[in-house]
Amino acid sequence: MVNLGINIGDLSFKNPILTASGTCGYGPELDDFFDVSRLGGIVIKGTTLEPREGNAYPRMAETPSGMLNAVGLQNKGIDYFESHIYPVIRGYDTNIIVNVNGNTIDDYVALSKRIDKLDKIPAIELNISCPNVKQGGMIFGTNLDSARAVTKAVRSAYSKKLIVKLSPNVTNIVDFARVVEEEGADSISLINTLLGMSVDIERMKPSLSTITGGLSGPAIKPVALSMVWQVAKAVKIPIIGMGGIMTASDAIEFFLAGASAVQVGTATFIDPVAPVKILDGIERYLTLKGFSDIRELIGYLNRNPIK
Amino acid sequence: MTKHIDDLKVVENKLLTNDFCVIELKSENKLPVLSPGQFVQVKVEGSPETFLRRPISIHDVDYSGNRFKLLIQVLGKGTEMLYKLRVDDYLNVIYPLGNSFSIPEKKDRVLLIGGGTGIAPLLFLGKRLKENGLNPEFLLGFRNRSRVILIEEFSNIGKVHLTTEDGSYGEKGYVTHHSLLTSDSIDKIYCCGPDAMMHSVADYCRSKGIFCEVSLENLMACGFGICLCCIVNTTRGNLCTCTEGPVFNIKELKW
């Protein structure tokens, strides 16, 4: 038996596999395929104070080894979540994490306070990195002062575990990681999607209604991995890595580079059971390598001189 | 409804034209209940350009043999690879997905209108309607005579009315130009085809006050309601085509 458990502060995760926000709905959408309680956590879809309809169709374009999306935070809002979704999912035996969004710092704070009162939500993921909204989102995550201000404000308003999700669309992601750590984040998740674009040459128009969107999938994995590696060396708080993880091997690369946990995202669109396959694959790898604890893997590259 | 992820065996790939084929898949297990209008998500292996699954309508079902058919039109790399599948190849499929067409009352005169690959679910629907004691008729539109496919299969179920854009087979023009629509009284119309066709059929039905359901083919990543990419604007807000559709009553659509 290998130990797969990890911690963010005093919050325990039975294993380091989470589903990424926007790729698992609220959880029940995956009930047909596997028991989400097997996972360490689920990060449910981006939530806002008010209901949002998101961007116009088309919102998706397939690209080599990946896809662009421009969903734009379509969600039913916090009232609906509290009254209709939370009662259904609160029974899951896993860490349910809400991805929190807003147009203004006040929005982020107000939403975080609401979620703080929900006893079965032990953490939030502060989304300051959505590339598909005109206000808020990535605007906070690509300016150091804004990233500092929103993290600070939410930290003082929210009592449980605060994960901040960073944007890769910056000159130096390490600066952002340091700022959110200084302001009291308990963990950093990275990366959100990379800004991208695709053009339909038949229609001679952009493929997405929003022109640009967020690139995800294996195409971004090397970028994500290098950012996890850089950030892991620079901060002390645990890192949740993501970006193009399709297989257990992909996830293991992230652990070796310094991630304490990973989120599986786009892979679930293609193989809805990918998160549990990855979990099983990691366990097999640890056994094969003679490790008894996932923590032996985490940050291995940082502990062992690279010649 | 339980969704399945299965490797299904190709038992036949019938090439109809140089860009249309009908693939028959067989399950090792008992087929789940499949309904007309539902679709499957197939995984196309072998190229970084076919990263996502392809949503394909269920065309025909044979429960006794645990088989069902998919009508494929080659439109890009993914469908090109499907066209090249051979007997005994396997295809990884998530199914069944989506809702289904409603089943009308026996007294209704029902017309199934389709064009292009949109004719795929209409064969399955037509068979189901006939089993339910109705006499479905078909109105199928094609570009020209050389593009006309599957007429025998449809004729076995009900009367087939045809249009071609150049008049080389059936009446000339688009389906909405067909004399049937000006002369006869239809109670219910079910339509699947190119967007332009579905829009004009919807306009026709609205003007005549005819019940109409359309099956949409929006781009999607997942097929089971988590990516929120395949949305259509409805009276209930943006809804996922994959879970709330693909079949919608036109009264709901903000076209």
Boltz contact constraints between the chains, C-beta under 6 A:
constraints:
  - contact:
      token1: [A, 23]
      token2: [B, 226]
      max_distance: 6.0
  - contact:
      token1: [A, 24]
      token2: [B, 226]
      max_distance: 6.0
  - contact:
      token1: [A, 25]
      token2: [B, 226]
      max_distance: 6.0
  - contact:
      token1: [A, 29]
      token2: [B, 225]
      max_distance: 6.0
  - contact:
      token1: [A, 29]
      token2: [B, 226]
      max_distance: 6.0
  - contact:
      token1: [A, 32]
      token2: [B, 2]
      max_distance: 6.0
  - contact:
      token1: [A, 32]
      token2: [B, 3]
      max_distance: 6.0
  - contact:
      token1: [A, 53]
      token2: [B, 237]
      max_distance: 6.0
  - contact:
      token1: [A, 53]
      token2: [B, 238]
      max_distance: 6.0
  - contact:
      token1: [A, 57]
      token2: [B, 231]
      max_distance: 6.0
  - contact:
      token1: [A, 58]
      token2: [B, 219]
      max_distance: 6.0
  - contact:
      token1: [A, 59]
      token2: [B, 229]
      max_distance: 6.0
  - contact:
      token1: [A, 60]
      token2: [B, 219]
      max_distance: 6.0
  - contact:
      token1: [A, 60]
      token2: [B, 221]
      max_distance: 6.0
  - contact:
      token1: [A, 60]
      token2: [B, 229]
      max_distance: 6.0
  - contact:
      token1: [A, 62]
      token2: [B, 51]
      max_distance: 6.0
  - contact:
      token1: [A, 62]
      token2: [B, 52]
      max_distance: 6.0
  - contact:
      token1: [A, 64]
      token2: [B, 48]
      max_distance: 6.0
  - contact:
      token1: [A, 64]
      token2: [B, 49]
      max_distance: 6.0
  - contact:
      token1: [A, 65]
      token2: [B, 48]
      max_distance: 6.0
  - contact:
      token1: [A, 65]
      token2: [B, 51]
      max_distance: 6.0
  - contact:
      token1: [A, 67]
      token2: [B, 221]
      max_distance: 6.0
  - contact:
      token1: [A, 71]
      token2: [B, 228]
      max_distance: 6.0
  - contact:
      token1: [A, 74]
      token2: [B, 228]
      max_distance: 6.0
  - contact:
      token1: [A, 269]
      token2: [B, 221]
      max_distance: 6.0
  - contact:
      token1: [A, 269]
      token2: [B, 222]
      max_distance: 6.0
  - contact:
      token1: [A, 269]
      token2: [B, 227]
      max_distance: 6.0
  - contact:
      token1: [A, 270]
      token2: [B, 53]
      max_distance: 6.0
